[in-house]
Amino acid sequence: MPQIPLVDVKAQYASLLPALKERLAEVLEAGVFILGPNVKAFEEEAAAYLGVPRSVGVANGTDALVLVLDAMGIEPGDEVICPAFPFYATAEALARRGGRLPPRWHRR
């Protein structure tokens, strides 16, 4: 019986592959891997798409959650309520800010 993948990652980006390879080649050629014109362009396009004055590009979703927690003023010891079955990065972001999960998370 053939295996059916839970997520077909290749299918998700197959149509974008030529453009992705072109952009990656440009980044490699320029040698600008952090910040630079591509990040600036992404932030400007994201802000325009979202209808906000500006946006901030970050490395990953965990960093984005940490920034949101900082913006909300979450301090060590603050309880943060989140979905019962979140991605583990949600709890990681809370831990990085010193927040704590509600007691229900500690029950089995």
C-alpha positions in Angstrom: 0.0 0.0 0.0 1.5 3.4 -0.9 2.2 5.8 1.9 0.3 9.0 1.9 2.3 11.9 3.5 0.8 13.9 6.2 2.0 17.1 4.6 3.4 17.2 1.0 5.9 20.0 1.5 7.2 19.8 -2.1 3.7 20.3 -3.5 3.2 23.4 -1.4 6.1 25.2 -3.1 6.4 23.4 -6.5 4.9 26.3 -8.5 7.1 28.8 -6.7 10.3 26.9 -7.2 11.7 28.8 -10.2 11.1 32.2 -8.5 12.6 30.9 -5.2 15.7 29.6 -7.0 16.1 33.0 -8.7 15.8 35.0 -5.5 18.1 32.6 -3.6 20.7 33.0 -6.4 20.5 36.8 -6.1 21.0 36.6 -2.3 24.0 34.3 -2.6 25.5 36.5 -5.3 25.1 39.6 -3.2 26.3 37.9 0.0 23.7 39.8 2.1 22.1 37.1 4.3 20.8 39.2 7.2 18.6 42.3 6.8 19.4 44.0 3.5 17.2 45.0 0.6 15.2 41.8 0.5 14.1 42.1 4.1 13.2 45.8 3.6 11.2 45.0 0.5 9.4 42.1 2.4 8.5 44.4 5.3 7.2 47.2 3.0 5.1 44.7 1.0 3.8 43.0 4.1 2.8 46.4 5.6 1.0 47.4 2.4 -0.8 44.1 2.1 -1.9 44.3 5.8 -2.8 48.0 5.6 -0.5 49.1 8.4 2.2 51.7 8.6 5.0 49.2 9.0 5.9 45.6 9.7 8.9 43.8 11.1 10.4 40.7 9.5 11.7 38.1 12.0 13.5 34.8 11.6 10.6 32.6 12.6 7.2 32.3 14.3 8.7 31.9 17.8 10.5 35.2 17.5 7.2 36.8 16.3 5.4 35.5 19.4 8.2 36.8 21.7 7.9 40.2 20.1 4.1 40.2 20.6 4.5 39.2 24.2 7.1 42.0 24.7 4.7 44.5 23.0 1.9 43.3 25.4 4.2 43.9 28.4 4.2 40.3 29.5 6.6 40.0 32.4 8.1 37.1 34.3 5.4 35.3 36.3 2.5 36.6 34.2 -0.1 34.0 33.3 -0.7 33.7 29.6 -3.8 31.8 28.4 -3.4 30.1 25.0 -5.0 27.2 23.2 -5.0 23.8 24.9 -3.0 22.1 22.1 -0.7 24.8 20.6 2.5 24.2 18.6 5.3 23.8 21.1 6.9 27.1 20.0 4.0 28.9 21.8 5.1 27.5 25.1 8.7 28.2 24.2 7.9 31.8 23.5 6.2 32.1 26.9 9.1 30.5 28.6 11.6 32.9 26.9 9.6 35.9 28.4 9.1 34.3 31.8 5.4 33.9 31.4 3.7 30.9 32.8 1.0 28.7 31.5 -2.3 28.3 33.3 -2.5 25.5 35.9 -4.6 23.3 33.5 -1.5 22.7 31.4 0.2 21.0 34.3 -2.5 18.4 34.9 -2.5 15.1 33.1 
